[in-house]
Amino acid sequence: MDGERLKKLTRVTGKAIRRSTLVQGTVFTLLAISTLSTLTILFWATDLSYPLYAAMSVVFAVCATSPYIYLGRLILTKAPTTLRQAFVGVITLAISVYGLSTYADALVLDPHPDPQEGFLFVLIPLYQWGACFAASVILEWAWHRQSRSHHAGAH
């Protein structure tokens, strides 16, 4: 490989790495904001003066933030390309907007919140996990499809 082609390849690779890092950083920022916003709404709506409520809110917090933690892991393990990272970013944005708007509507904007609305922190993550599962299946399919095409091209 001559020096000019090596320089061009290095320049293109460097741009791709910077773009990928930017997308990944944006998704992680969105995940952090979503997690902190969810926890803020949860603890704002919870009366922590009762030990049972405090214990239940910890369980609810684990349930409510688990999809965000999974998406953070997913982008690190199954999204090596900028396109796949952007796909995880779109899924993250969708489940974040859905979850946070539902929590805010039921617990912050409602002038008379019902104690049973706390179960939203269990139900909403189930829907979010459905979206996470669909994203995982699509990324896994793309991963295997790409690896098959690379192996087919090698022969």
C-alpha positions in Angstrom: 0.0 0.0 0.0 1.5 3.3 -1.0 1.8 6.3 1.3 -1.0 8.3 -0.3 -3.6 5.5 0.0 -2.5 4.9 3.6 -3.0 8.6 4.4 -6.5 8.6 2.8 -7.5 5.4 4.6 -6.3 6.9 7.9 -8.2 10.2 7.3 -11.4 8.3 6.4 -11.1 6.0 9.4 -10.4 8.9 11.7 -13.6 10.7 10.5 -15.6 7.5 11.0 -14.3 7.0 14.5 -15.1 10.7 15.4 -18.6 10.4 14.0 -19.2 7.1 15.8 -17.9 8.6 19.1 -20.2 11.6 18.6 -23.2 9.4 18.0 -22.3 7.1 21.0 -21.8 10.1 23.2 -25.1 11.6 22.2 -26.9 8.4 23.0 -25.2 8.0 26.4 -26.1 11.6 27.2 -29.7 10.9 26.3 -29.6 7.8 28.4 -28.2 9.7 31.4 -30.8 12.5 31.1 -33.6 9.9 30.8 -32.4 7.9 33.8 -32.0 11.0 36.0 -35.4 12.4 34.9 -37.1 9.2 35.6 -35.6 8.9 39.0 -36.4 12.6 39.7 -40.1 12.1 38.9 -40.2 8.8 40.9 -38.7 10.3 44.0 -40.7 13.5 43.6 -43.9 11.5 43.6 -43.0 9.2 46.5 -43.6 10.0 50.1 -40.2 8.8 51.5 -41.3 9.3 55.2 -42.7 5.7 55.3 -40.0 2.9 55.1 -42.3 0.7 53.0 -42.7 3.5 50.4 -39.0 4.1 50.4 -38.3 0.4 49.8 -40.9 0.2 47.1 -39.5 3.2 45.4 -36.1 1.5 45.2 -37.7 -1.5 43.5 -39.6 0.9 41.2 -36.3 2.7 40.4 -34.6 -0.5 39.3 -37.5 -1.4 37.1 -37.9 2.1 35.6 -34.2 2.5 34.8 -33.4 -1.0 33.6 -34.3 -0.4 29.9 -31.9 2.5 29.8 -29.1 0.5 31.4 -29.7 -2.3 28.8 -29.6 0.2 25.9 -26.3 1.5 27.2 -24.9 -2.0 27.2 -26.4 -2.7 23.8 -24.7 0.3 22.1 -21.4 -0.9 23.5 -21.7 -4.5 22.5 -23.9 -4.8 19.4 -23.6 -1.4 17.7 -20.1 -1.0 16.3 -21.2 1.2 13.3 -22.5 4.7 13.3 -25.7 3.5 11.6 -26.4 0.9 14.3 -25.6 3.4 17.1 -28.0 5.9 15.5 -30.6 3.1 15.5 -30.1 2.6 19.2 -30.3 6.3 19.6 -33.7 6.4 17.9 -35.0 3.6 20.1 -33.6 5.4 23.1 -35.3 8.6 22.2 -38.6 6.8 21.5 -38.8 5.0 24.8 -37.5 8.0 26.7 -40.2 10.3 25.4 -42.9 7.7 25.9 -41.8 6.9 29.4 -41.1 10.4 30.6 -44.3 11.9 29.1 -46.4 9.1 30.7 -44.8 9.5 34.1 -45.1 13.3 34.0 -48.7 13.2 32.8 -49.7 10.7 35.5 -47.6 11.9 38.5 -46.6 15.5 37.9 -49.4 17.1 35.9 -52.3 15.3 37.6 -53.5 17.5 40.5 -54.8 14.4 42.4 -52.3 11.6 41.9 -53.5 8.1 42.8 -51.1 5.9 44.8 -51.7 3.1 42.3 -50.0 5.2 39.6 -46.7 4.1 41.1 -47.2 0.9 39.3 -46.5 2.9 36.1 -42.9 2.4 37.1 -43.4 -1.3 36.5 -45.8 -1.2 33.5 -44.0 1.4 31.4 -40.7 -0.4 31.6 -42.4 -3.6 30.3 -43.4 -1.6 27.1 -39.9 -0.2 27.0 -38.4 -3.7 27.3 -40.5 -4.7 24.3 -38.9 -2.0 22.2 -35.5 -3.0 23.6 -36.1 -6.6 22.6 -37.2 -5.6 19.1 -34.1 -3.4 18.7 -31.9 -6.3 19.9 -33.4 -8.7 17.4 -32.9 -6.2 14.6 -29.3 -5.5 15.6 -28.6 -9.2 16.0 -30.0 -9.9 12.6 -27.9 -7.1 11.0 -24.8 -8.4 12.9 -25.2 -11.9 11.5 -26.1 -10.7 8.1 -23.0 -8.6 7.9 -20.8 -11.4 9.2 -22.2 -13.8 6.6 -21.5 -11.3 3.8 -18.0 -10.8 5.0 -17.4 -14.6 5.2 -18.9 -15.1 1.8 -16.7 -12.4 0.3 -13.6 -14.0 1.8 -14.1 -17.3 -0.1 
